[in-house]
Amino acid sequence: MMLFEIGVTHPLASGLTLLAGAVCALGLGWLRARKAGFAPARLALCTVLAPLCAAFVSHLLYCLVSLPEVLYSHTPGFWLAFWQNGQMMYGGLLGVVLALLLAGGRKALRLMDAYAPSAALMLAFARVAEGLCGQGYGEYWYAESLLPCRFPLMVYDPYYEGWAWALFMAEAAIAVLLFLVLITRKPAFEGDHMLLLWGLYASAQIVLESLRRDEFLRWGFVRVEEVASAVVILAVLILLWVRSGRGQTMRKALCVTVFLAMVVWCLLLEFATEGRISFLTMLEVWQCYALMAAACAVNALCVLAMRRLCIRR
C-alpha cells in the first residue's frame, strides 16, 4: 500500500508529520527570535501559545464557514474540540499571528518577522500531512502523455484505479520556496516578512484552490479558500499602503486596481472552466487555468510593488 493515496487516511503518519513540523518550526523560530534579542521567557510563552492558538483558531474558523453543517451534524462541544477533524489553513496562520501578538507585545512585529520562515515551513509540513489524509488532489489524468503517472506529480486513487494531480505537493513546494526566500533575506521594515508571507502565499492559493477536487470548503459553488485568499491579498495591500505613508498615491492605487482586475478575471475564468462564459468558450480548460495562474503571478507582483513603495519611503 502506498503512503499517499486518495481517500486513504494514515492518522499516525499525518500526526507525526504535523508534530515534526511544529518542532522544527518552533525550534527555528526560537533560534531566530533569540538572535533578534527576545528574552527566553517571552519565547517560551510563544512556544506554548502558537500551536494552541493555531489549532483552536483553524478549527473555529472551519466551524464558522461550515456553520449549517456544524449546527446540524455536531454538538455544541465540537466548537471547542480543536483536536478533531475540521481545520482551515488560514485559521492556523491567523492563530499564529494572534499568539505572536500576545507574546510579543510592543515588539510583536519584530517577533512576527522572526517566526515568518517558521510559519512557511509549518505550512509545507501541514500540506504533506493533508496528503497523508487522502486529501489535496486535483483533476484525474487519463490522457496518454510523457508525464509519468507517479508520485510526487500525481497521487493514486485505489477506488477508481486512476491517478490525479497531487496538489498538496505543489502547495508544499510553494511553502518551501517561501521559506527559502524569507530565511535568506532580512526584513526591510517591521512586519515585512509576515506580510510578504501572507501576500505571496494567498496569491498562489487562488489558482491552487481552484484546481482542487477533494473535500474543499465551499458555500454553494463559491470556494471559501479562494475568497479568503483574495481578502488576504487585499488586506496585505492595504496594510502596506498604510505603512508606506503619504505620497505615491497613484502607484498605490494602480497596484490595488490591478489586483481587483485580476480577481475579476480569475472569477470569469472560474466560470469559463465550466462553460458558463460565452465569450471565453474558445479556451480549453487548461488554458483557463494557465491564464488564472498568470493572474495570480500578477497579484504577487502587486504585493511586491506595494512593498517596494514601503522600502522607498
JOKA-V254921 format. One line per field, one symbol per residue. phi: phi as a letter, one per 20 degrees, with the letter a starting at -180 (. if undefined). A space follows every 50 residues. Layout:
phi: ???
//
This chain:
phi: .ffdbfmddcgffffffffffffffffffffffffeoefgfffffffffg fffffffffffffffdggfffedcegfffeefeefoccgfffffffffff ffeemfdfffffffegffffffgfffffffffemdnddffddffbfffeb fefccedffelbdcfeffffffffffffgffffdceffbfngffffffff fffffgffffefceeffbdmeeefffffffffffffffffgfffmenlff ffffgfffgffffffffffffffdmedffdffefffffffffffffffff ffffffffffffg
//
